Amino acid sequence: MRVRIIEPTVKAQTAKKKVCAYARVSTENDKQGESLENQVTYYENLISSNPEYEFAGIFADRGITGTTDNRPEFQRMLALCRERKINLIITKSVSRFARNTAIILETVRELKDIGIEVRFEKENINTLSGDGELMLTVLSSFAEEESRNVSENVKWRYRKKFEKGDVVINTSRFLGYDKDEYGDLVINIDEAEIIKRIYKEYLAGNGSFKIAKILNAEAFPTVTGAKWNETTIRDILKNEKYKGDVMLQKTFTPNHLTKKKKKNTGVVDSFYIADNHSPIVSKEVWEQVQEKMQKRAESKGVVKGTDKYLTRYPLSGMLFCSKCGSVLRRRTWNSKLSCKKIVWQCSDYIQKGKEACSGTRIDDEVISRLNIKEETVVKEEVKNGKKHYSYTSKSNSGKSGTGDRTTEKENGGILPGLNRPARTVIKL
C-alpha cells in the first residue's frame, strides 16, 4: 500500500503578538518632554512596521519618578496585561521601566507567570529567557543605586543654596507673595490684605476655626481655590515668612525610593534667614500671635509635638464618633449664659459641617457617669423621639479616630509691615 501526503493549500496563520511599549521621563522640562515624544514616535513605528506584531498602544508617564509604581500609565498597562490584552512590552531600558529593584522584579515575575514578556532594548534582556531574571536583578540594582546618587546630588545642591541664603519657595501655593524677575519675594498687595485680616481677626479674639468661617462667608479666595479651613489658618499664623524671615529645610526626604517627606526635627541641618524679604506683619505682631497660641495650647493641655489634649480633661482623646471615627471634642454651649452646657461633639461635624458627618453629641454629665478607662466609640441613636447611646471599645470596633483639635480666642491688635533691613543667615 502506498500513502501519498497531500499538502494543505491554505497555510495556517500564526496569531500576531499584541505588543505595546512603555516610556517614561522623570521631569516636566522641555528637553525630557522631547525625549518622551521621540520615544513614543519611535515605538509606534517599530511596532506598526512589524508584520508579526499587533499594535496594543504606547503607555507614557511624564514627570514621575521611576522609584515608585504609582504611575497612571504604568498601572493601566499592567491592568491590560492581567486581562491578557498584551503579550509583549518593549521599553528602552531598565531605568525607564523602574528604578526600584523590588518593583522591577515583582512586576516582571508577575508578568512572566502569565506568559507576558518584557523586552529591554538597551540591555538586550528578554524576561522569558533563562538568564533574563539574573541579568535584570544586577542591572536594576545599578539603576536603583544611580537613582540614590541622583537624589543625594540634588540634596547637596539644595544644601549649598540654603547655606548661601538662596530661598527656594513655590509662590504659586504661597499666599501673600510673588517673585520678581530676580527670583526675590515681593508682596502681592491683594493677597497681603487677606494675611493682615487673618492676623487681625486672631488678635481680636477669633480662633482659627472662626476665622476660616468668616473668610468663607465673605468669599475670600485661597491660594488653591479651595475653602478655608482651620489648618490653613493655623499654618498662616505660624509661618515666619510673613514677618520677613525664612526657615529652610523644614522637611527632608529620608528615603529616595518612597520620596515621602518628613518633618525635620534636627535630623538634618536647617537654616534660618532673618530679614530676607519685606514683611506683611511686624515681628512684634507675629511674636504676639505665637505667644498667645502657645498659652492657648498649654491651657488645653497640649504637649508640643503631639495632636492630643493629654491632661486637661479625663476624657480628652478617649471618645470617638461611631459614624466617621473622628474624636469627640469637649465644648461649652452658651458659655456666657447661666444655662451653659458642656457636651462632647464630633470634631469632623464641628469643623466641616453635615457634609462631613451627621455628627455624634453626648452631654458631659451623661458620659462622665461611666467609668471609661480606654478609647471608646460612642454610638448615638434616636428611638421614639429619645436619644439612646451605646459604647464600644475602640480596639474592637474597627473604627479609627483623628487627633483632638481646638480653636483659639485671644485679644490684641495688628501692626503694619516694616521695611526690609540687611538679612542674616543662621545655620541651626
Secondary structure in CASP SS format (residue, H / E / C, confidence):
PFRMAT SS
TARGET T0000
AUTHOR 0000-0000-0000
METHOD secondary structure of the structure
MODEL  1
M C 1.00
R C 1.00
V C 1.00
R C 1.00
I C 1.00
I C 1.00
E C 1.00
P C 1.00
T C 1.00
V C 1.00
K C 1.00
A C 1.00
Q C 1.00
T C 1.00
A C 1.00
K C 1.00
K E 1.00
K E 1.00
V E 1.00
C E 1.00
A E 1.00
Y E 1.00
A E 1.00
R E 1.00
V E 1.00
S C 1.00
T C 1.00
E C 1.00
N C 1.00
D H 1.00
K H 1.00
Q H 1.00
G H 1.00
E H 1.00
S H 1.00
L H 1.00
E H 1.00
N H 1.00
Q H 1.00
V H 1.00
T H 1.00
Y H 1.00
Y H 1.00
E H 1.00
N H 1.00
L H 1.00
I H 1.00
S H 1.00
S C 1.00
N C 1.00
P C 1.00
E C 1.00
Y E 1.00
E E 1.00
F E 1.00
A E 1.00
G E 1.00
I E 1.00
F E 1.00
A E 1.00
D E 1.00
R E 1.00
G C 1.00
I C 1.00
T C 1.00
G C 1.00
T C 1.00
T C 1.00
D C 1.00
N C 1.00
R C 1.00
P H 1.00
E H 1.00
F H 1.00
Q H 1.00
R H 1.00
M H 1.00
L H 1.00
A H 1.00
L H 1.00
C H 1.00
R H 1.00
E C 1.00
R C 1.00
K C 1.00
I C 1.00
N C 1.00
L E 1.00
I E 1.00
I E 1.00
T E 1.00
K C 1.00
S C 1.00
V H 1.00
S H 1.00
R H 1.00
F H 1.00
A C 1.00
R C 1.00
N C 1.00
T H 1.00
A H 1.00
I H 1.00
I H 1.00
L H 1.00
E H 1.00
T H 1.00
V H 1.00
R H 1.00
E H 1.00
L H 1.00
K H 1.00
D H 1.00
I C 1.00
G C 1.00
I C 1.00
E E 1.00
V E 1.00
R E 1.00
F E 1.00
E C 1.00
K C 1.00
E C 1.00
N C 1.00
I E 1.00
N E 1.00
T C 1.00
L C 1.00
S C 1.00
G C 1.00
D C 1.00
G H 1.00
E H 1.00
L H 1.00
M H 1.00
L H 1.00
T H 1.00
V H 1.00
L H 1.00
S H 1.00
S H 1.00
F H 1.00
A H 1.00
E H 1.00
E H 1.00
E H 1.00
S H 1.00
R H 1.00
N H 1.00
V H 1.00
S H 1.00
E H 1.00
N H 1.00
V H 1.00
K H 1.00
W H 1.00
R H 1.00
Y H 1.00
R H 1.00
K H 1.00
K H 1.00
F H 1.00
E H 1.00
K C 1.00
G C 1.00
D C 1.00
V C 1.00
V C 1.00
I C 1.00
N C 1.00
T H 1.00
S H 1.00
R H 1.00
F C 1.00
L C 1.00
G C 1.00
Y E 1.00
D E 1.00
K E 1.00
D C 1.00
E C 1.00
Y C 1.00
G C 1.00
D C 1.00
L E 1.00
V E 1.00
I E 1.00
N C 1.00
I H 1.00
D H 1.00
E H 1.00
A H 1.00
E H 1.00
I H 1.00
I H 1.00
K H 1.00
R H 1.00
I H 1.00
Y H 1.00
K H 1.00
E H 1.00
Y H 1.00
L H 1.00
A C 1.00
G C 1.00
N C 1.00
G C 1.00
S H 1.00
F H 1.00
K H 1.00
I H 1.00
A H 1.00
K H 1.00
I H 1.00
L H 1.00
N H 1.00
A H 1.00
E C 1.00
A C 1.00
F C 1.00
P C 1.00
T C 1.00
V C 1.00
T C 1.00
G C 1.00
A C 1.00
K C 1.00
W C 1.00
N C 1.00
E H 1.00
T H 1.00
T H 1.00
I H 1.00
R H 1.00
D H 1.00
I H 1.00
L H 1.00
K H 1.00
N C 1.00
E H 1.00
K H 1.00
Y H 1.00
K H 1.00
G C 1.00
D C 1.00
V E 1.00
M E 1.00
L E 1.00
Q C 1.00
K C 1.00
T E 1.00
F E 1.00
T C 1.00
P C 1.00
N C 1.00
H C 1.00
L C 1.00
T C 1.00
K C 1.00
K C 1.00
K C 1.00
K E 1.00
K E 1.00
N C 1.00
T C 1.00
G C 1.00
V C 1.00
V C 1.00
D C 1.00
S C 1.00
F E 1.00
Y E 1.00
I E 1.00
A E 1.00
D C 1.00
N C 1.00
H C 1.00
S C 1.00
P C 1.00
I C 1.00
V C 1.00
S C 1.00
K H 1.00
E H 1.00
V H 1.00
W H 1.00
E H 1.00
Q H 1.00
V H 1.00
Q H 1.00
E H 1.00
K H 1.00
M H 1.00
Q H 1.00
K H 1.00
R H 1.00
A H 1.00
E H 1.00
S H 1.00
K C 1.00
G C 1.00
V E 1.00
V C 1.00
K C 1.00
G C 1.00
T C 1.00
D C 1.00
K C 1.00
Y E 1.00
L C 1.00
T C 1.00
R C 1.00
Y C 1.00
P C 1.00
L C 1.00
S C 1.00
G C 1.00
M C 1.00
L E 1.00
F E 1.00
C E 1.00
S C 1.00
K C 1.00
C C 1.00
G C 1.00
S C 1.00
V E 1.00
L E 1.00
R E 1.00
R E 1.00
R E 1.00
T E 1.00
W E 1.00
N C 1.00
S C 1.00
K C 1.00
L C 1.00
S C 1.00
C C 1.00
K C 1.00
K E 1.00
I E 1.00
V E 1.00
W E 1.00
Q E 1.00
C E 1.00
S H 1.00
D H 1.00
Y H 1.00
I H 1.00
Q H 1.00
K H 1.00
G C 1.00
K C 1.00
E C 1.00
A C 1.00
C C 1.00
S C 1.00
G C 1.00
T C 1.00
R E 1.00
I E 1.00
D E 1.00
D H 1.00
E H 1.00
V H 1.00
I H 1.00
S C 1.00
R C 1.00
L C 1.00
N C 1.00
I C 1.00
K C 1.00
E C 1.00
E C 1.00
T E 1.00
V E 1.00
V E 1.00
K E 1.00
E E 1.00
E E 1.00
V E 1.00
K E 1.00
N C 1.00
G C 1.00
K E 1.00
K E 1.00
H E 1.00
Y E 1.00
S E 1.00
Y E 1.00
T E 1.00
S E 1.00
K H 1.00
S H 1.00
N H 1.00
S H 1.00
G C 1.00
K C 1.00
S C 1.00
G C 1.00
T C 1.00
G C 1.00
D C 1.00
R C 1.00
T C 1.00
T C 1.00
E C 1.00
K C 1.00
E C 1.00
N C 1.00
G C 1.00
G C 1.00
I C 1.00
L C 1.00
P C 1.00
G C 1.00
L C 1.00
N C 1.00
R C 1.00
P C 1.00
A C 1.00
R C 1.00
T E 1.00
V E 1.00
I E 1.00
K E 1.00
L C 1.00
END
